[in-house]
């Protein structure tokens, strides 16, 4: 079974499961809440704990793969994700389900960082772009069909959405174990940034905890948590400037196009998680739609990405990443504005406009933001830059979801209806998308655009890119 194509298939199994999970679980939240008696805060932690765990561990998991073997880390990650899926699927109370989601996140961090590394290790330089296209296509396809698959499975039983991972995990592990050769990076540092990892974990957890619990815990407690969390993040910033192998190289953000692409990524992905968390609950709890109908109704959010993605290269070549990303973020802002006006009786035609506009934004921005960020980096920084970009996206989900949730619960606690609270909290994604449009226009530049640094902003040669993909983390 050994071979590059079987390795690609096995790696894509892992990626497919992770991307599918990001939309499937959202559709099951109303059923989970009723079955295990989860509070609104516990329901939110079922998403935030997963995102936070991946975000904090992703870069460290990538370094462990460089040190001890990428295939080994991928298989351990798949096993951890499978164990977390079982724990989540059989959980009888909310806290156990949250624990299961944390275990899933630990496994997902390893799978996400190693899936592409395995592929780039077995393909020659001239075939890497094709392999990357297939790998990215699997990701987009899983996101696109996630609502439909989730709707069908939740109709059966919400526990199926977790337990269905087991056969996929088993098949993926078997293929990778049989097909993928082991690889390490002999030049990789064997020093891990444990102080940075601890400071980042504490800081993010406490900040998100303060946001999520802002309406249920006392004001002094929330303020203390937030202040300690912010202080921990400051410590993280200091540590990262002093350790030899930092989790984040903050100097990367001095590069204008990379900063603009990363900031836009934060804004877009943050808005995505807020939408995909609250809209299924609105459709099911307020409109009374079944999970299957809900899955069909939110498809316009995800399908445009898979329709636009094949043409992203042509669009970038014709218009440049700056114009394409700015237009996409502006279109997404318009879509979010539509969703701020919904109430319990809003027709689906209005919702469809908002969903489609945001879906088009995803299609216009998702690929160009990676292209713009990587093209702005010198070849020797492409690995760590891509790892940090992925980390930024994951952090966006956790932070934006917590912030949107805090606004939602504040509005709900003030006597607003569920629909009114969802609409009111959507103003945060509106602000994110508008900010993303401004930053994309102000900072993003393509290699040929006026104002681009001719020395720093460049596309690495295919053979150089292949070398760094082979030795570092590069994941979308």
C-alpha positions, 0 to 999 in steps of 0.5 A: 500500500506504500506510495505517495497517493495512498499517503495523500488519501490517508492524510486527507482522511484526518483533515476531512474529519476535522473540517467536518467536525467544525460544522457538524457539531454546531447543528447538534447543539440544541439537541445536546442542550436538551439531552444532557441539560447543558447551560448556555455557558456549557454549550459555548464551552463545547465549542471554545474548549475545542478551538482553544486546545487546538490553537494553543497546541498546534505549533508545539505539535508541529515541532514534536512531529519534526523531532520525533516523527511526523507519521508517529504524531499524526497517528497519535493525533488520530488516536487522541481524536478518536478517544475524544470522540468516544468520550463526547459521544457517550457523555452523560453530562455537559462537563464530560462532553467538554472534556471529550472536546478537549481530548478531541482538540489535543488530537486535532492539533497533531492531525492538523499540523502533520497531515500536510507535512506527510503529503509534502514529504512524499511528493516531488517538488513539481507535484506538490502544487497538485497535491496541495490543491487536492488537500485544500479541496478536501478541506473545502468539501468537508466544510461545504457538506458539513451542514447537510451531513450534520442535519442527517446525523442529528436527525438520528441521534446527536451522539452519532456525529461523534461516534461516526468518527471512529471508522474514519479514524481507523481507516485513516490510521491504517492507510497512513501506517501502511503507506506513509514513510516516517520523516523527521527534521534533523535540524529541528530544535529539540527545545520546546517553549514550555514557559510560552505554552503555559503563559499562552494557555493560562492567558487565553483560557482566563480571557475566554472564561471571563467573557463566557461567564460574564453574565453568571459570575460576579463582576469582581470575579470576571474582572480579576479573571480578565486582568490575570488573563491579560497579564499572562498574555503579556508574559507570553509576549515577553517570553516569546522574545527571549526563548530560542524556539518561540511558539510565535515570532512576533517580528513576522507581523512587522511585515505589512502584507503578512500583518494585513492577511493575518488580521483579515484572517482573524476577522473572517474566521472569527465571524465564521464561528460566530455565525455557524454557532448561533444561526443553527440555534436560531433556526432550530430554537426560534423557527422550529426547524428540524436539524435536517432542514436547518442543515439545508438552510445554512448550506448557502454559507458553505457552498460558495467556498467550494464553488469559488475555490477552483477559480481563486488562482485566476481571480488573484492573478486578475485582481490581486489579493488586495482588491479581492480580499477587500471586496470579499470582506466588504461583501461579508460585512453587508451579509452580516448587516442583513443578519442584524435585522432578523427577528422571529418572523423574518422570512428565509429569503432575507436570511438567504441574502445574508447567508449567501453574501457571507458565503461569497466572502468566504470564497473570495477571501479564504484562499487569497489570505493564505496566498498574500501572507505566504507571498510576503514571506522570505522563503526561510520564514514560510514554515513558521509564518504558515504555522502562526497564520493557522494559529491566528485563525484558531484563536479568532474562533475562540475569542470571537465566539466568546465575545459574541456570546458575551453580548448575546447573553447580556442582551438575553439577560436584559429581556431581549428575545432569543432572536433579538439577542442573536441579531444584536450580538451579530454586530460584533461580526459586522465590526470584525468584517468591516475592520478586516476590509480596512486592514486588507486594503491598507496592508495587503499587497501582491508581489507586483502591486505598488508599495510592495517590498520587492525584497521581502514580498516574493513567491519562493521558488517551488523547490525552496517551498517544497524544502520548507514544507518538508521541514516545517509546518504549513497548514491552511 
